[in-house]
Amino acid sequence: MEWIILGVVVLLVLWAFTTYNSLVTKRNRVDNAWGQVEVQTKRRYDLIPNVVESVKGYASHEQQTFEKVVQARSLAQSASTPGQQAQAENLLTGALRQLFAVAEAYPELRASENFQALQAELSETENKIAVSRQIYNDSVLTYNNAAQTAPTNLVAGIFGFKVREFFDAPDAADEAPKVQF
């Protein structure tokens, strides 16, 4: 009987170790995925001043639009949580849409190879950001499911594994921004 009890205890300890290691692995995947989102958004932030300068050369009287883009970029760069990031990115996307609407009024700007290259690079970066966010959300889902479902939630609770926040764009992201000149 003692051997049976000892065997059960050993199995429980092995299960706890395996479960703990699994949770650590999933948590690290979430951290890595968020790091990839940050890498791609930093790339976007680095491109924005070049786009603004290109448009400024043709539409210098659109100072308010330029300021909105710069402010939105600054806010997005200072966001620290996925929720804050989602809200800030929504504002930045709206400001960039306004900037590109301004650019549409200048055929010579649209024809500029430099502007076209910047616009293509920004578009490519937007696609990479979308993929990175999806991977992040998938990683969060896997981790949160593990941390919240029985019996893994017992180990998660004992060792302080907290659920992670999804990158969830605010409802306003579904609406087209209002462009006013």
TITORDO-620934 format. One line per 5 residues: number of its first residue (from 1); for each residue z negated, y negated, x negated of C-alpha. Coordinates in Angstrom, 2 decimals, m for minus. Last residue first. Layout:
NUM	Z/Y/X ~ ...
***
This chain:
181	44.22/m69.77/10.12 ~ 42.63/m67.00/12.13 ~ 42.82/m63.26/11.50 ~ 40.65/m61.18/13.79 ~ 39.80/m57.89/12.12
176	41.17/m54.76/13.77 ~ 38.41/m52.76/15.42 ~ 37.35/m49.30/14.30 ~ 35.38/m50.76/11.39 ~ 33.23/m52.62/13.94
171	31.62/m49.31/14.89 ~ 30.01/m49.20/11.45 ~ 31.45/m46.87/8.80 ~ 29.24/m43.89/8.17 ~ 28.55/m42.80/4.62
166	25.98/m40.16/5.45 ~ 22.33/m40.59/4.49 ~ 20.52/m37.81/2.69 ~ 17.82/m35.49/3.96 ~ 14.69/m35.32/1.81
161	13.80/m32.49/m0.56 ~ 10.07/m32.91/m1.13 ~ 9.18/m29.62/m2.81 ~ 7.13/m28.14/0.04 ~ 9.46/m29.49/2.72
156	12.61/m28.16/1.08 ~ 10.97/m24.77/0.50 ~ 10.07/m24.49/4.19 ~ 13.42/m26.00/5.23 ~ 15.13/m23.00/3.63
151	13.79/m20.74/6.39 ~ 14.98/m22.28/8.58 ~ 17.49/m25.10/8.63 ~ 16.83/m28.70/7.61 ~ 17.28/m28.73/3.83
146	20.28/m26.39/3.89 ~ 22.01/m28.32/6.66 ~ 21.23/m31.58/4.86 ~ 22.78/m30.31/1.62 ~ 25.97/m29.02/3.25
141	26.36/m32.17/5.36 ~ 25.66/m34.44/2.39 ~ 28.33/m32.64/0.36 ~ 30.86/m33.03/3.18 ~ 29.94/m36.72/3.48
136	30.45/m37.23/m0.26 ~ 33.77/m35.36/m0.22 ~ 34.92/m37.54/2.68 ~ 33.78/m40.69/0.88 ~ 35.68/m39.67/m2.25
131	38.84/m39.01/m0.22 ~ 38.62/m42.44/1.44 ~ 37.95/m44.12/m1.90 ~ 40.98/m42.40/m3.43 ~ 43.16/m43.65/m0.57
126	41.85/m47.20/m1.00 ~ 42.61/m46.92/m4.73 ~ 46.21/m46.02/m4.00 ~ 46.50/m49.03/m1.69 ~ 44.96/m51.27/m4.36
121	47.43/m49.96/m6.92 ~ 50.35/m50.54/m4.55 ~ 49.18/m54.10/m3.78 ~ 48.69/m54.83/m7.46 ~ 52.18/m53.53/m8.27
116	53.72/m55.54/m5.44 ~ 51.88/m58.66/m6.60 ~ 53.12/m58.23/m10.17 ~ 56.66/m57.48/m9.03 ~ 56.76/m60.70/m6.99
111	58.83/m60.24/m3.82 ~ 55.77/m60.56/m1.57 ~ 54.90/m63.78/m3.39 ~ 58.44/m65.17/m2.91 ~ 58.26/m64.27/0.77
106	55.04/m66.27/1.31 ~ 53.64/m65.93/4.85 ~ 52.88/m62.24/4.25 ~ 50.47/m63.25/1.50 ~ 48.20/m64.94/4.04
101	48.08/m61.71/6.04 ~ 47.28/m59.92/2.78 ~ 44.26/m62.18/2.29 ~ 43.14/m61.68/5.89 ~ 43.37/m57.92/5.44
96	41.38/m58.27/2.25 ~ 38.62/m60.09/4.13 ~ 38.52/m57.38/6.79 ~ 38.33/m54.64/4.14 ~ 35.52/m56.51/2.40
91	33.51/m56.82/5.60 ~ 33.89/m53.08/6.29 ~ 32.99/m52.31/2.69 ~ 29.76/m54.27/3.11 ~ 28.80/m52.33/6.24
86	29.60/m48.96/4.67 ~ 27.82/m49.85/1.43 ~ 24.68/m50.86/3.30 ~ 24.71/m47.49/5.06 ~ 25.50/m45.57/1.85
81	22.60/m47.28/0.12 ~ 22.55/m49.83/m2.72 ~ 24.93/m52.59/m1.71 ~ 25.25/m55.24/m4.46 ~ 28.92/m54.61/m5.19
76	29.78/m54.80/m1.50 ~ 28.09/m58.18/m1.14 ~ 29.95/m59.54/m4.18 ~ 33.28/m58.27/m2.85 ~ 32.59/m59.83/0.56
71	31.78/m63.16/m1.08 ~ 34.94/m63.09/m3.22 ~ 37.12/m62.13/m0.25 ~ 35.58/m64.79/1.96 ~ 36.04/m67.40/m0.78
66	39.73/m66.58/m1.09 ~ 40.21/m66.94/2.68 ~ 38.42/m70.31/2.66 ~ 40.57/m71.54/m0.25 ~ 43.88/m70.99/1.57
61	45.36/m74.24/0.15 ~ 46.24/m72.46/m3.12 ~ 48.84/m70.31/m1.39 ~ 51.37/m69.29/m4.04 ~ 49.27/m69.13/m7.20
56	46.22/m68.27/m5.13 ~ 47.93/m65.07/m3.96 ~ 48.16/m63.70/m7.48 ~ 44.64/m64.87/m8.32 ~ 43.24/m63.08/m5.26
51	45.04/m59.86/m6.17 ~ 43.75/m60.02/m9.74 ~ 40.20/m60.73/m8.52 ~ 40.42/m57.69/m6.19 ~ 41.46/m55.11/m8.78
46	38.03/m54.79/m10.44 ~ 36.31/m54.39/m7.07 ~ 38.69/m51.56/m6.18 ~ 37.99/m49.76/m9.44 ~ 34.29/m50.23/m8.75
41	34.87/m48.67/m5.32 ~ 36.46/m45.63/m6.97 ~ 33.64/m45.12/m9.46 ~ 30.99/m45.68/m6.76 ~ 32.54/m43.06/m4.48
36	32.61/m40.66/m7.44 ~ 28.93/m41.31/m8.09 ~ 28.23/m40.54/m4.44 ~ 29.92/m37.16/m4.92 ~ 27.82/m36.50/m8.03
31	24.60/m37.33/m6.21 ~ 25.58/m35.10/m3.29 ~ 26.50/m32.29/m5.68 ~ 23.13/m32.72/m7.40 ~ 21.36/m32.31/m4.05
26	23.34/m29.11/m3.41 ~ 22.41/m27.68/m6.81 ~ 18.75/m28.63/m6.37 ~ 18.71/m27.00/m2.93 ~ 20.19/m23.79/m4.34
21	17.67/m23.76/m7.16 ~ 14.81/m24.09/m4.67 ~ 16.24/m21.31/m2.50 ~ 16.57/m18.97/m5.45 ~ 13.06/m19.73/m6.64
16	11.60/m19.29/m3.12 ~ 13.53/m16.02/m2.62 ~ 12.24/m14.70/m5.94 ~ 8.68/m15.64/m4.93 ~ 9.11/m13.98/m1.53
11	10.54/m10.81/m3.15 ~ 7.63/m10.68/m5.62 ~ 5.13/m11.08/m2.76 ~ 6.83/m8.32/m0.75 ~ 6.79/m5.98/m3.77
6	3.10/m6.72/m4.43 ~ 2.29/m5.95/m0.80 ~ 4.27/m2.71/m1.01 ~ 2.69/m1.78/m4.30 ~ m0.79/m2.37/m2.87
1	0.00/0.00/0.00
***
